[in-house]
Amino acid sequence: MKTNTSFSASLLVTLLVGTLAAPLAVALDKTASASAHATQAGGIEWRKDNNVDAAFALAKSANKPLFLYWGAVWCPPCNQVKATIFNRQEFIDKSRHFIPVYLDGDSPGAQKFAAQFKVRGYPTMILFKPDGTEITRLPGEVDSERYLQVLTLALNTSASVADSLKLALAGNKSLKQDDWSLLADYSWDDPQQKLVNNKDLPATLLRLSELSPAGLNATRLYLKALFAAANARPGQTVPAIDKQQATERLIKSLADAKVARDNLDLVAGSAAELTEFLTSAKSEQRGKLTAAWNVALSKLADDNSISKTDRLSAIIAQIALAKLDNAKPSAALQKDVQKRVSQIEQATGDAYERQSVVSSAAYALGNADLLDASDTLLKAELKRSHSPYYFMSTLGSNAKKRGDKLAAVNCYEQAYNAAKGPATRLQWGSNYVVGLIELTPEDDARIEKAVSGVFAELSKTENAFYQRNHAYLEKMGKKLGEWNKDRKHQVTFQKVHAQLDSICAKLPANDGQKATCQGVLSKS
């Protein structure tokens, strides 16, 4: 799940250059180059045009698929992809067979392009046919070996996942194993996916698992169906599930080392949610299922063949399981977590991998109620990270858990001040405002200053009201409305409302952003 997950949180067009021989940091610094694209010996020829349409035109004329990567410099899963997939020779070799486009969320006009391609969460990776038809959305948080297998299948297919889905649901028997593999590995958790109506997602995944030939694909679809049902949002239809039968099937799947390894993203990412969904607190069934999870998770946490972040995800899942029926993790678990996390973190030297590993490591420590250890790790990383503001925000979250409200909002403010890039600054600024309202609602002066600062930057940002920007503005606007629902903060609210109105007034009447701008505080 992308950067809006628990250790998160979150989805073009100064395009970046990647190389095999040099660290990706060097490539990122070269985005100001005047050339339309650049290739270094052995590296990936990332397109860096300011006109994404030109890249699609090239794909069509060259009769090559187009690979679109949407990410951000700070995002931990994005850095994980850079450290474990984009730097692999297999991926670099495959890049010769498609037009690779690197779309950064802070690039000029990026959020407008994001709206066009329906991408929001970082990272999102889409493979298009030469004619611009979407083939599939590639999973962003799976093992690199599995990712390369999925990419290979997608490059060789003649049908899109949308076509395969229609045939599958119609009961067509002509689907090949490769088609089912692409369905099983589609990025179904992407809220922007349009293959299935959002309300029908859990039921559709369950139906696909029933239609799929028995094997790993059917199991993966079944796990995704259970997870979608367990995390169903308002308006989604949850299919009838025999929970005892599902629990028994899960225990059997977890006992199969190959199944657990092939589905490590789901095994590590859904343990607590599925256990809580399928079993009752402190029941015998919960005990059996928890024991099965822990055996599988321990193997993943100790598996040096998978990425360090994935190993940490397994540890995080064990902590979440332990806290289901207990308010606090045991001293023994805390000791084990601290030891494992320290070993993994100390073995991580690559700057991009560290952005992902330290994020997960700090989250694991914090969730195990080892806040001081989490803080120590984060503070040390501030000096070496290329995006320290991300870790400043996590320090704020730790302070919030302690109940130190002032320290928390100070960290959020420092993170906002240090953030770079228009979309990133808007995200961090809105989060700072939300933190102020939640933790120090009586501080009108500070809240007004923060909101005014966000709006001032907004007025200077091109295409400011699309995609992620829109989502964070909407969240901030809703919070401001709730804060002022009793009209106790009317003076401050009216000032920032007037500031936003002046920004909206400058937008052309035929600009779709105008309505979005006017809607930020209209419901407040």
Buried (B, 14 or more C-beta within 10 A) or exposed (E): BBBBBEBBBBBBBBBBBBBBEEBBEEBBEBBEEEEBBBBBEEBBBBBBBEEBEEBBBBBBEEEBBBBBBBBBBBBBBBBBBBBBBBBBEBBBEBBEBBBBBBBBBBBBBBBBBBBEBBBBBBBBBBBBBBEEEBBBBBBBBBBBBBBBBBBBBBBEBEBBBBBBBEBBEEEEEEBEEBBBBBBBBBBBBBBBBEBBEEBEBBBBBBBBBEBBEEEBBBBBBBBBBBBBBBBBEEEBEEBEBEBEEBBBBBBEBBEBEEBBBBBBBBBBBBBBBBBBBBBEEEEEBBEBBBEBBBBBBBBBBEBEEBBBBBBBBBBBBBBBBBBBBEEEBEEEBBEBBBEBBBEBBEEBEBBBBBBBBBBBBBBBBBBBBBBEBBBEBBEEBBEEBBBBBBBBBBBBBBBBBEEBBEBBBBBBBBBBBBBEBBBBBBBBBBBBBBBBBBBBBEBBEBBBBBBBBBBEBBEEBEBBBBBBBBBBBBBBBBBBBEBBEEEEBEEBBEEBBEBBEEBBEEBEEEBEBBEBBBBBBEEB
